[in-house]
Amino acid sequence: FGSSSFERSRSNSLLTFLRPAMTLKAYTEGVVALHQQAQRIGATFGIDVPVTEKQLRQYSKQILLYKCLTLGLVVSWAFVLDASMGCLVTLAAMTQGIGFAVLALKAGEQRSVAGISRKMLGLSVVATLFRCQSTLLFHGYLPYFGMGEFLFPLFDLCVAGLAVYVITLTYRFSATYEAAADSMWVCWVVPVALALGYLTSADANGNVYTDAMWMAAVWVEGFSMLPQIWMGRMGCNFRSVTAHFVALVFVARLMGMIYWFESYELLKLQEYEWGVGLLTWNYPGYSVMAAHALQVLSMCDFMYYYIKQVASQGTVLAFSGKMDL
C-alpha cells in the first residue's frame, strides 16, 4: 500500500473487513469504512452505491454471517470436497445449515418468530434424529469421499441444534408466533414415514433398524416443509428472512434430488436364488427418488412467487404468503 492517507485508510478498512476474529463493533466500523471508500470511488466514476451506512450498521451481523458461511463453502469446495457427485449431498447439508443459521439469527435478533412454522421445525428435528441414528454409527449412506463421512453428520447436527433453538424462541416470543396459521395436521407424518421407511428400506448399512431409520428420515423430510407452505396457504405473510430460508432449503433439497437421481442405483438390492441366478430390484432407489421429488415439488409454487418478486423488485422485503396452492 502507498503512503497517502487515502491508501492507508483503504488498507485499514480492507484488513478490518477481512479479519474474521474480531469484535462485532470493530467489524461494523470496518465495513462502514470500506463502504465509504466504495462511495468515493463510485462518485469518481459516476456510479451510485445503493446501500446506505445505516443499512450496513443495521445488518452487520447478517453480513458477517453470510461472509463466514460463504467463506466456509468456498474453502470446503476448494480444499475438502472433490468434483464428484458425492460432494453434492454435503453441499446440500451445508446450504440447509446456512438457511437455519440465518433463520435463528434473525428470529433471535428481532425477538419475533412471525411467519415461522413450529411444526416445520419439529419435523426437521425428527428427520435429523432419524438420519443420525444411521450416519453416526454406519457409513452406508454417507458421501463416498473422505471428509464427507465427517462433514455430513456435523452439518446435520448443526441443523438439529438450530431448529431446536428456534423452537424455543417460538415459546419465548409466543406473542409473535402465528399459531392460527400454523394449523396443518402433522401427527400422521412420523407414523407414515416409519412405515414407508421399513417397507422401502435398502441394506446399505446391513442393519435393518438403521436402514429403516435412514429411509424414514428421507420421507419425513419429504413432508417437513409442508407446514411452512401451509402457513402461506392460510394467508400468513412471510418476512424476508423466512422467504430466504425457504429458498435456501429449496436449493438444498434440489441438490439432494440431483444427487440421488444420479446415484439411486447404489441402493439396489441383490439376492441369489438357486437355479435362477442373481436377482436385483431397486424399490429403495425409486422410493428415495420419489421422496426427494416430493421435497422439491412441495416448494415449487412458493419458489415461483419468490423468484417473481425478486425479479420484479430486486429483493424480498416482505413476502406475501397468499399463494394459490
N, C-alpha and C positions, 0 to 999 in steps of 0.2 A: 504494500500500500504506500501511497505517496505521503508527503509531509504536510499537505494542506489540511486545513481544519475540516473541509468538506469530506475529504477522503478518509481522515481519521474517524469522523462521525459515522461514515458509511461502514468502515471496518468494524467499529464497536457494535453498531446495530446488527450487522450480519452475524458477528460472533455470538452476540446475545441471543439472536433468533435460533441459531443452530445448536446452542449448548443445551442438552436435554436435562442435566441435573442442576436445577436452579429453582429459586423461589418463583411462585406464580407472579408476584408483583414485578420482579425483575424481568421475567419473560414478557409480561404485558408491555412494559416500557420498551423492551427491545423490539417488539412487534410494531408498536406505535412509531418508534424512531425509523424503522425500516419503511413504514407506510409514508412517513413524511418525506423520506428520500425519494420514494416512488412518485409522490405527488410533484416534487420538484423536477424530476426527470420527465414526468408526463407533461408538466407545464412547458418545458423546453420544446417538446415535440408536438404540442397541441393535443395531448391525449388526456382525457378526463379519467381519474381513478374513481370508480363508482362506490367504493367503500369508505365510510366516514370513520374518524378516530373514535367516536362514541360507540359505533358498532364493534370495532376491534376490542375496545375495553370490555364491552358487554359480553362478547363471545370468546374471550381469550381462553377460557377453559376448553371450549369445544375445539378451537384452533389447535391447542396443544394436544388434545386427544387425537384429533384427526392426523396431526403430524406424526405422532408416535406410532399410531396404528398403521399408517401408510408406510412409514419407515420400516416397521416390522414386516409388512407384506413384501416390500421390495427386498429387504435383506434375506427373508426366508426364500423367496423365489430365486435370488441370485446365488446364495451360498448353501442353502439347506435342501431345497426341493430340486427335482430334476424336471426335465421336459416331458416326462411320461404322463400317461393318463392318471397314474396313481396319485400324483400330487394335486390333481383337481379336486378330489374329495376333501383333502386337507385344507386347500384354499377356501372351499365352501364352508368348512367349520370355522375358519378364521374370519370370513366375511360375516357369518352369522354372529360370531362373537363381537365384532365391531358394532353390529346393529344393536345387540343387547347392551353393550357398554354405553353407546350414545343414549339409548332409552333410559338407562339407570342414572346417568349423569344429569340429564335434563329434568327427569322427574324429581330427583333429589334437590337440584338447584332451584327449580321453580316451585317446589313444595306442592306439586299438583300431579295427579295421575289421570286427569281428564282425557278421555279417548283411549285409554289403555284397558285391555281386557284381562281381568284377573284369571279367567278360565283359560285363556290362551297361554298365559304364563304357567299355570299349573300343569297343563298338558305338555308344555315344553320341558318342565322339570321331570315329569313322569317318563317322557321319551328318553331323556338323557340318562336317567337312573336305570331304565331297562337296558339301554345300549351299553352302559359302563359295566354291567354285570358280565358282558361278553368281552368288551375291549380291554378291560383291566386285567382279565385272567387269561384270555386266549388271544391269539394273533390271526385267527382265521379270516376276520372281516376287516382287518386293518390295511391301510395302503401299503403296497408292496415295494416301498423304498425305505431305507434305513431309519431316518428321523420320523417317518410317518407313524411308526409304532409308538413314539413318544408324544409327538405334537397333537395328533388327532384326539386321544383321550384327554390331553391337557386342555385343549380348547373346549371340549365337551363339558368338562368340569367347570370351566370358567363360565360357560353359558348357564349351567345349572345354578351356580352361585349368584350370578347377576339376576337371573329370573327370580330366585328366592328373595333377593334383596328388594326387587321392585314389588313383589307380592307383599312384603312387609310395609312398603310405602303405601300400598292401597288401603291398609288398615290404619296406618299412621295419619294419612291425609284422606280419611274416609269421606270427608265433606266434599271432596272433588271427584270421588270415584262414582262413575255413572252406572250404578247397579241396574237401573231400569233398562238401559240399552244393552248391558252385558247379560242378556237373558236367554241365550241359546242353551238348550238342554244337552249336556255333555256326559251325563252319567253312563251312557251306553258305549262311549268311546273305548275305555280301557277294557271292559269285558270282550267287546268285539275284536279289538286289536290282539288280545291274548289268544282268543280262539283262532283268528287268522294266522297269528304267529306260530301256533302249534301245528296247524294244518298245512301251512305252506313253508315251513322252515327248511333250510338247507342243512348240510352237515359239515360246514367248513371248519367248525371247532371240534367236531367229533364228540360233542356233548349235547344231549337232547335239550337240556334246560337252557343253556346259554344260547344255543342256536335259536330256540323258540323266543327267548327274550330279545335277541337282536332283531328278529323279524317283527316282533310285536312293537319294538321301538320305531321301526320304519312305518308301520301302519298308524301308530299314534301321531307321528309327525305328519302323516298324510292328512290327518284331521285337525291338527293343532292350531292352524291359522284360521279355521272356520269361525270360532267365536269372535276374533278380531274383525273379520269381514262382516260378520253378522251385526256387529255394532254399527257399521256403516249402513247396513240394510235397515236398521232401526232408526236411522236419521241422525246418528251421532256425527258431529263434526270433528275430524281428526286435526290435531295440531301438526305443525310441520314436522316436528321430531317423530311423531308416531307414523306419519306418512313415509318419512325417510327410513324408519325402522322396517316397515313392511316391505319397502322397495329393496333394502339390503337382504332381508330374509328371502325375498323372491329370487334375487341374484344367486344367493347361496343354494337354494333348492334347485334352481336351473342348472348350476354346475354339477350338483349331485345327480340330477337326472341324466345329464350328458355322460357322466362317468359310468353310471350303471347301464345306460343304453348301449354303451360300448363294451362293458365288462360283464354283462349278465351271464354269459356262458361260464364264468368261473363258479357259478352256483349250481351247475347241473349235477344231478345225482346219477350214480352208476351202480349197477348191480349185475353180477354174473349169474346166469341161470344155466344149469346143466342141460346140455343138449340144444340150447338156443344160442348161447353166447352172451356177450356183454350188452346189457340193456341200459339205455340212458333216457332220462327225461328231465325236463328243466322247468317244472312249475314254480320252484323257488325264484328262478331268474325272472320269469314272467310276472310273478307277484311283486317283486321289487320294482320292476318297470312300471307296473300299474300304480303302486303306491306313490312313486315319485312323480308320475304323471298327474296323479290326483293333487299332490302338493303344489305343483306349478299351475294347474288349471284352476284351482280354487282361488288363486290370486290374480289371474289374468284380467278379470274385469276391473279390479282395483288398479292394476298397472296401466290399463288403457286410460283411465281418467287421470292418473298420476302423471303419465307422460304427456297427456294432452294439456294439463295445466302448466307443466314445466315448459313445454314448447311455446305456449301462448304468453306466459308471464315471465319466463326465465327463472322462476324459483317457486317454492311452495311455502307460502307464509301461513295460510290456514286452508286446510284441505277439507272440502265438503264431503262428508261420508255418505251422502244420499245418492246411492248408486242403484241402477236398475239391474239387480241380480236375477 
